[in-house]
Amino acid sequence: MNTTLYILYIVLTFWAIIVIIYYGRRPTKSISWVFAVITLPFAGPLLYYLFGVNRRKFKFFSSKQLAKRKKFKELFSKGNSAYITAFDHTGKEGKIAKLIQNNSGFSPYSENDIAPLHDGKQTFDTLFHELGKAEKFIHVQYYLFEQGEILQRMLQLFEQKIKQGVKVRIIYDSFGSYAIRGGIKKKFQKIGASIYPIMPIRFGNLLFSLNFRNHRKIVVIDGKVAFTGGLNITDKYVKDTGALGQWKDVHLKLQGPIVQSLHRVFLKDYSFASQDELDISEFEIESTPKGSVSAQVVSGGPDSEQPIIMQQYIAMMNNAQKSVCITNPYFLPGEAFLQSLKIVALQGIAVTLLLPEESDSKAAMYAMFSQFEELLDVGVHIFLRPDFSHGKVLLIDEDIVSIGSGNFDNRSFEHNYETNVIIYDKSIAKGIGDEFYRICRNSRKLDLTHFKKRPRWKKFMERVFKFFKPLL
């Protein structure tokens, strides 16, 4: 028996090392994984397969699904070509837009109307108002559906709309929305909604898909109105449900050509989750101008050729001329991002981080605090807000802002399917900036000298969880 286990250990260890060498993209990370698989018998190879394998080398989509994606792209691009924004390619807008067009496949579109929504009540009131006006279809995608008043309100409204002949399609992340499996899902099916999990957690695919989640939040109504941002379907945003109180977040209501870009993301994911043969002609809706705002969808995931969300954030920072403002609940970026942030700060550009004092994850909080000394040392301003904000916002120079689902962490950069919207509009960006600085004035600013005097046990906890930062 011992001989068999020893042989199995040798085989698994050598297999893992070969895969790490062949598929590894960063030498330092590969060396860490080699050390782990050698020193942790059996557990090391398992952990690497769960969290370390570079899935960009594998294909999540079949050739049939890829053909569908191409058709969706052609469908929406054809109708929107007249609204493509022609930025000066030498300016910061042009450089950022070109990057996203090349790595994500989405063009910037003009003549949109975009309304930022700053809290749960405003978001859900606006969302349900627009859902109530649906005439043809409602497409819904969230990472988290959680039982509560908001979910019940949605269920009741969908039942009414389906009776009126509106088609309701829903997709959800099987890990994030694990609680709605069974009874709640059956209620949606009973009223006539088409509802599917993305990458369902099953024994056969558990090791392959557990670490790769769909973190997007998208609603498209009749192809004319869309919503996206950071909010999930949970009561946490409308009432005090725990120690962190009522959560804060930022969402967007969008109208105009940009809606078709978000719709394309949803349809790709729905096609993958449901295997349904969708009638593409149903979605041939002519875009109509609704405003004067230029915007661009950013969509990436573990099957993308490039780490799109990370490249977007770094490109925005590198093109900043006066200021960079970031708000995020889980600020845990890798070394490449941190070095870019330091370079920007050392160039004399004002860099401000607005982060929560407390978190729903103690591990993430300690890992996040472990980075503060090196950032404060180069002049980064860090404010800790007293409430818990789940928002994901990057604002540069108060004239370009990104809002969406992508956190500033390795999970969003490497492992999750995410969607952001970049808004190239000074009026909207200034409004976001005014709210950002208002919250900063009511938050605690960290001082490097004082921060260094924090208790030794906190420093120890920070160093412990910093080791696990790539997995959080």
C-alpha positions in Angstrom: 0.0 0.0 0.0 2.8 2.4 0.9 4.6 1.6 -2.3 1.5 2.3 -4.3 0.9 5.7 -2.6 4.6 6.6 -3.1 4.4 5.8 -6.9 1.1 7.8 -7.2 2.8 10.7 -5.4 5.8 10.6 -7.8 3.5 10.5 -10.8 1.2 13.3 -9.7 4.2 15.5 -8.7 6.0 15.0 -12.0 2.8 15.6 -13.9 2.1 18.8 -12.1 5.7 20.1 -12.6 5.6 19.3 -16.3 2.2 21.1 -16.7 3.5 24.1 -14.6 6.6 24.4 -16.8 4.7 24.0 -20.1 1.7 26.3 -19.3 3.2 28.7 -16.8 3.2 32.3 -17.9 5.2 33.9 -15.0 8.4 32.3 -13.8 8.1 33.6 -10.2 4.5 32.2 -9.9 5.6 28.9 -11.6 8.5 28.5 -9.1 6.0 29.0 -6.2 3.7 26.3 -7.6 6.6 23.9 -8.1 7.6 24.4 -4.5 4.0 23.8 -3.4 3.5 20.5 -5.3 6.8 19.1 -4.0 6.3 20.1 -0.3 2.5 19.3 -0.1 2.0 15.6 -1.1 -1.2 15.2 -3.1 -2.6 18.5 -1.8 -0.1 20.5 -3.9 -1.1 19.1 -7.3 -4.8 19.3 -6.3 -4.4 23.0 -5.4 -2.5 23.7 -8.6 -5.3 22.1 -10.7 -7.9 24.1 -8.9 -6.2 27.5 -8.7 -3.0 27.5 -10.7 -3.8 26.1 -14.2 -3.7 28.7 -16.9 -7.1 28.2 -18.5 -6.3 30.7 -21.3 -4.7 27.8 -23.0 -7.9 25.8 -23.0 -11.2 26.3 -24.8 -14.4 26.8 -22.8 -16.5 27.0 -26.0 -17.2 24.5 -28.7 -16.8 25.4 -32.4 -20.6 25.6 -32.7 -20.7 28.1 -29.8 -17.9 30.1 -31.3 -19.9 30.3 -34.6 -22.8 31.7 -32.6 -20.6 34.3 -30.9 -19.4 35.4 -34.4 -22.9 35.8 -35.6 -23.9 37.9 -32.5 -20.8 40.1 -33.1 -21.7 40.6 -36.8 -25.3 41.3 -35.9 -24.7 44.0 -33.4 -21.7 45.6 -35.1 -23.6 46.0 -38.4 -26.3 48.0 -36.7 -24.0 50.2 -34.7 -21.3 51.1 -37.2 -22.7 54.6 -37.6 -22.3 55.4 -34.0 -18.6 54.4 -33.5 -16.7 57.2 -31.8 -13.7 58.5 -33.8 -11.3 59.5 -31.0 -8.0 61.1 -31.8 -5.6 58.1 -31.6 -2.9 60.2 -30.0 -5.1 61.3 -27.1 -5.7 59.3 -23.9 -9.3 58.5 -25.0 -8.1 57.1 -28.3 -5.3 55.1 -26.7 -7.7 53.5 -24.2 -10.4 52.9 -26.7 -8.0 51.3 -29.2 -6.7 48.9 -26.5 -10.2 47.7 -25.5 -11.2 47.4 -29.2 -8.2 45.2 -29.8 -8.3 43.0 -26.7 -12.0 42.9 -26.0 -13.6 43.4 -29.4 -16.0 46.2 -28.5 -15.9 49.6 -30.1 -16.7 52.9 -28.4 -20.1 54.2 -29.3 -21.5 57.7 -29.1 -25.0 59.2 -28.6 -25.8 57.2 -25.5 -27.7 58.2 -22.4 -26.1 56.9 -19.2 -27.3 57.5 -15.7 -25.2 56.5 -12.7 -27.1 54.9 -9.8 -25.5 55.5 -6.4 -27.3 53.2 -4.0 -29.5 50.1 -3.8 -32.8 51.9 -3.5 -32.2 54.1 -6.5 -30.9 51.2 -8.5 -33.7 48.7 -7.8 -36.5 51.4 -8.1 -35.1 52.3 -11.5 -34.6 48.7 -12.6 -38.1 47.5 -11.6 -39.6 50.6 -13.3 -37.9 49.7 -16.6 -38.7 46.0 -16.2 -42.4 46.9 -15.8 -42.3 48.5 -19.3 -40.9 45.5 -21.1 -42.8 44.4 -24.2 -40.7 41.7 -25.9 -38.0 40.2 -23.7 -36.1 40.6 -20.5 -32.6 39.2 -20.2 -31.1 38.9 -16.8 -27.6 37.8 -15.6 -26.2 38.1 -12.1 -23.4 36.5 -10.1 -25.6 36.4 -6.9 -29.3 35.8 -6.5 -30.0 35.7 -2.8 -33.4 35.0 -1.2 -35.2 38.0 0.1 -37.5 40.8 -0.7 -35.7 41.9 -3.9 -35.8 38.4 -5.3 -39.4 37.9 -4.5 -40.3 41.3 -6.0 -38.5 40.2 -9.2 -40.3 36.8 -9.3 -43.7 38.5 -9.0 -42.9 41.0 -11.7 -41.6 38.4 -14.0 -44.7 36.3 -13.6 -46.8 39.3 -14.6 -44.7 40.1 -17.7 -44.6 36.5 -18.9 -48.4 36.4 -18.8 -48.3 39.5 -21.0 -46.2 37.5 -23.5 -42.7 38.8 -22.5 -39.9 36.3 -22.8 -37.8 36.1 -19.7 -34.3 34.5 -19.9 -32.1 34.3 -16.7 -28.6 33.0 -16.2 -26.7 32.9 -12.9 -23.4 31.8 -11.5 -23.8 28.4 -10.0 -21.3 29.1 -7.1 -22.4 32.7 -6.3 -26.1 31.8 -6.5 -25.8 28.4 -4.9 -28.7 29.2 -2.4 -31.3 29.5 -5.2 -30.8 26.0 -6.5 -33.9 23.8 -6.1 -37.0 25.6 -4.8 -36.3 29.1 -6.0 -35.1 28.0 -9.4 -38.3 25.8 -9.8 -40.4 28.9 -9.0 -38.9 30.8 -11.9 -39.4 27.7 -14.1 -43.0 27.3 -13.0 -43.9 30.9 -14.1 -42.3 30.2 -17.5 -38.9 31.8 -17.2 -35.9 30.2 -18.9 -33.3 29.9 -16.2 -29.8 28.3 -16.4 -26.7 28.2 -14.3 -23.3 29.0 -15.8 -20.7 26.3 -15.3 -22.9 24.3 -12.9 -21.1 22.7 -10.0 -21.2 19.0 -10.6 -18.9 16.1 -9.7 -17.7 15.7 -13.2 -16.5 19.2 -13.8 -15.8 20.4 -10.2 -12.0 20.5 -10.4 -12.1 22.1 -13.8 -14.6 24.9 -13.2 -14.8 25.7 -9.5 -12.2 28.4 -9.6 -13.7 30.1 -12.7 -16.9 32.1 -12.0 -19.1 34.4 -14.0 -19.2 37.6 -12.0 -21.2 39.8 -14.5 -24.3 41.8 -13.7 -26.3 42.6 -16.8 -30.0 43.3 -17.6 -31.2 44.0 -21.1 -34.8 45.0 -21.7 -36.2 44.8 -25.3 -32.7 45.6 -26.6 -33.3 49.3 -25.7 -32.4 49.7 -22.1 -29.7 48.0 -20.1 -28.2 47.9 -16.6 -24.8 46.9 -15.4 -22.4 47.6 -12.5 -21.6 46.1 -9.1 -25.0 45.3 -7.5 -26.3 41.8 -7.2 -29.9 40.6 -6.4 -29.7 40.8 -2.6 -31.4 42.7 0.2 -28.0 43.8 1.5 -28.3 47.0 -0.6 -31.7 48.1 0.7 -31.6 47.3 4.4 -29.3 46.4 7.3 -28.8 42.6 7.1 -25.6 42.1 9.1 -22.5 43.5 10.8 -21.6 45.7 7.9 -24.9 47.4 7.7 -26.5 48.4 4.4 -24.1 47.9 1.5 -23.2 50.7 -0.9 -22.5 50.2 -4.6 -22.6 51.9 -8.1 -24.7 50.8 -11.0 -25.6 52.2 -14.4 -28.7 52.6 -16.5 -27.8 52.7 -20.2 -29.7 53.6 -23.4 -28.5 54.0 -27.0 -26.0 52.0 -29.1 -24.0 50.8 -26.1 -27.0 48.5 -25.1 -26.2 46.2 -28.0 -22.7 45.6 -26.7 -24.0 44.5 -23.4 -26.6 42.4 -25.1 -23.9 40.6 -27.1 -22.2 39.7 -23.8 -25.4 38.3 -22.3 -26.3 36.3 -25.4 -22.9 34.7 -25.6 -23.1 33.6 -22.0 -26.8 32.5 -22.3 -26.0 30.4 -25.4 -23.1 28.8 -23.5 -25.2 28.1 -20.4 -28.4 26.9 -22.0 -27.3 25.3 -25.3 -30.5 26.9 -26.7 -30.8 27.5 -30.5 -31.7 31.2 -30.3 -33.4 32.9 -33.2 -30.9 35.6 -33.9 -33.4 37.6 -35.9 -35.4 38.2 -32.7 -32.6 40.5 -31.5 -32.1 42.6 -34.7 -33.1 45.8 -33.1 -32.0 49.0 -34.7 -30.0 51.2 -32.3 -31.3 54.7 -31.8 -29.5 57.7 -30.4 -30.6 58.6 -26.9 -28.0 61.1 -25.7 -24.6 62.6 -26.2 -22.4 60.2 -24.1 -19.6 58.1 -25.6 -19.0 54.8 -23.9 -17.4 51.4 -24.4 -18.0 47.9 -23.0 -15.1 46.0 -21.6 -15.6 42.2 -21.3 -13.1 39.6 -20.4 -12.7 36.2 -18.8 -10.4 33.2 -18.3 -10.9 32.2 -22.0 -9.7 35.6 -23.3 -6.4 35.8 -25.0 -5.4 38.7 -22.8 -6.1 39.7 -19.1 -8.5 42.3 -20.4 -9.7 43.8 -17.1 -6.2 44.3 -15.8 -5.0 45.8 -19.1 -7.9 48.2 -19.0 -7.2 49.4 -15.5 -3.4 49.8 -16.1 -4.0 51.6 -19.4 -6.3 54.1 -17.8 -3.9 54.8 -15.0 -0.9 55.1 -17.3 -2.9 57.7 -19.4 -3.9 59.8 -16.4 -2.4 63.3 -16.4 -3.7 64.8 -13.1 -5.5 62.2 -10.9 -6.4 58.6 -10.4 -9.3 57.6 -8.1 -10.1 54.0 -7.2 -12.9 52.6 -5.0 -13.1 48.9 -4.4 -14.0 46.5 -1.6 -11.3 43.9 -2.4 -8.2 45.9 -3.5 -5.8 42.9 -4.0 -4.0 43.5 -7.3 -0.8 41.6 -8.4 2.7 43.0 -8.6 2.3 44.4 -12.2 -0.7 46.5 -11.2 1.0 47.7 -8.0 4.1 48.8 -9.8 2.0 50.7 -12.4 0.2 52.4 -9.5 3.5 53.4 -7.8 4.9 54.7 -11.1 1.9 56.9 -11.6 2.1 58.3 -8.0 5.9 58.9 -8.3 5.3 60.9 -11.4 3.4 63.4 -9.3 -0.1 62.3 -10.3 -2.6 62.4 -7.4 -3.5 58.8 -6.6 -6.4 58.2 -4.1 -7.8 54.9 -2.9 -11.2 54.8 -1.2 -11.5 51.4 0.5 -13.8 50.0 3.3 -12.5 50.0 6.9 -14.2 46.6 7.4 -14.9 43.8 5.0 -17.2 40.8 4.6 -13.9 38.8 4.3 -11.3 39.1 7.1 -8.8 37.3 4.9 -9.2 39.8 2.1 -9.1 42.7 4.6 -5.8 41.6 6.1 -4.3 40.9 2.7 -5.4 44.3 1.5 -3.9 46.1 4.5 -0.6 44.3 3.8 0.0 46.5 0.7 -0.7 49.9 2.4 2.8 50.7 3.7 4.5 50.5 0.3 1.7 52.5 -1.3 1.7 55.2 1.4 5.5 55.4 1.1 5.3 56.6 -2.6 2.6 59.2 -1.9 -0.7 57.3 -2.5 -3.6 58.7 -0.5 -5.6 56.0 1.2 -9.0 56.7 2.8 -10.9 54.1 4.8 -14.7 54.7 4.7 -16.9 53.7 7.7 -19.5 51.9 5.6 -19.1 48.9 3.3 -18.9 49.8 -0.4 -19.1 47.0 -2.9 -18.5 49.4 -5.9 -15.8 49.0 -8.5 -14.8 52.4 -9.9 -11.7 53.8 -11.6 -11.8 57.5 -12.4 -8.9 59.4 -14.1 -8.6 63.2 -14.4 -12.3 63.5 -13.7 -13.2 63.0 -17.3 -13.0 59.2 -17.9 -14.6 56.7 -15.6 -15.0 52.9 -15.5 -17.9 51.3 -13.6 -18.7 47.6 -13.6 -18.2 44.2 -12.0 -14.4 43.9 -12.2 -12.6 44.1 -8.8 -8.9 45.1 -8.5 -7.7 41.6 -7.6 -6.2 38.5 -9.2 -9.6 36.8 -9.3 -11.2 39.5 -11.5 -8.0 39.8 -13.6 -7.4 36.1 -14.2 -10.3 33.8 -13.1 -13.7 35.6 -13.4 -15.9 36.6 -16.4 -16.3 40.4 -15.8 -17.9 43.3 -17.6 -17.2 47.0 -17.2 -18.3 50.2 -19.0 -15.8 53.0 -19.7 -17.6 56.4 -19.9 -15.8 59.1 -21.9 -17.8 62.0 -20.6 -16.6 64.9 -18.4 -20.0 65.6 -16.9 -20.7 62.1 -15.7 -17.0 61.7 -14.6 -17.2 64.9 -12.6 -20.3 63.8 -10.8 -18.6 60.5 -9.9 -15.6 62.5 -8.7 -17.7 64.9 -6.6 -19.3 61.9 -4.8 -15.9 60.2 -4.4 -14.3 63.2 -2.7 -17.4 63.8 -0.6 -17.0 60.3 0.9 -13.3 60.9 1.3 -14.0 63.9 3.5 -16.1 61.7 5.7 -13.6 58.9 5.9 -10.3 58.2 7.8 -7.2 59.1 6.0 -4.2 56.9 6.7 -0.9 58.4 7.8 2.3 56.4 7.0 4.0 57.2 10.4 0.9 56.3 12.4 0.1 53.3 10.3 3.5 51.8 10.9 2.7 51.7 14.6 -0.2 49.3 14.3 0.0 46.2 16.6 2.4 43.5 15.8 -0.4 40.9 15.7 -2.0 42.8 12.9 1.2 43.0 10.9 1.6 39.2 11.4 -2.0 38.5 10.2 -1.4 40.8 7.2 1.8 38.9 6.2 0.0 35.5 6.6 -2.9 36.4 4.3 -0.7 38.3 1.8 0.7 34.8 0.9 -2.9 33.8 -0.1 -3.6 37.0 -2.0 -3.7 35.4 -5.4 -6.4 33.0 -4.3 -8.7 35.5 -2.5 
